[in-house]
């Protein structure tokens, strides 16, 4: 392939991706707006019209913001690539850093500069999502002080953990010969597996408080469920999710002895004990049915394919020039190649989104079925309905949009599948 052909392939993929996503969003907007003033028949006895309208309005607001984010993301992507932004920054940093401190320092500096600029460019829309839309619909609990604290902590973590990891990958690329991509993937995989252990114990507590579950009766109920499932956890914790958002959730995290069961405080405040048990049963169903392990294997396998493809692309001059970057500035091109891959992979990856979404929905159905066998199906149905209402999730998504994007089945289909008797 030559650079002109690669430019054309990239441009066509970008336009097709944008067109597909815009079409899906327009379908969702029309469908949700059309059904805004009528609660679906299966929910008329349990969902009031005001809550249904709020969910519709919240969905429409987030879709419209997503359209702006998509358009702005496309503009910045073109700015970095075909319009020469990355090439300009690359040349400047090579002269300023590479000639003085060497190729590794230059590569790390280029990474840091690109993602710092990206973060600043996208910050206004991200802030509007939190302090505009989330606040307007009563979900945001984040203060500006807390937002700034989170931002500083995130920046420090990126410096302490992210930059050394980038430096290690760049060093591997330069030192490992033609199979560098295999060693780089091994490093990336090891980092992610270690993070499963380290994150719940060291990283998550930097952002949230985790207190042991204080409700003795609920703890006994949960412990009995975990015993039936053969699930061992280091502890049961309540997270102060209400500091940032009114949304509720429950999950388990970690690996091996570091596994933890975590409940948002907003979830415990909203659900009855039998509903909490049913929600946790669903999460344990993912564990018991091997979904977590399969997702980790799928993630690692997909990453291996990407690294292998990258091993080929990084050695092709047309990969750089076709995306508006001049390779070979007297130093290594490893950082440029890695950044370009991270820019273009989502463009092509958007076309396989429905495959992963469909697999996720199947796992959700399976976990629901497992939960019904080990907990109260009616309690699970009522809990899911409350969570839909509390999170302002629309009950009337466009079917095509849902099939393409939704990682969880739409509420009507999901509750009907739990059991006829559990459907509201």
Order of alpha helices (4+ residues) and beta strands (2+ residues): alpha-alpha-alpha-alpha-alpha-alpha-alpha-beta-alpha-beta-beta-beta-alpha-alpha-alpha-alpha-alpha-alpha-alpha-alpha-alpha
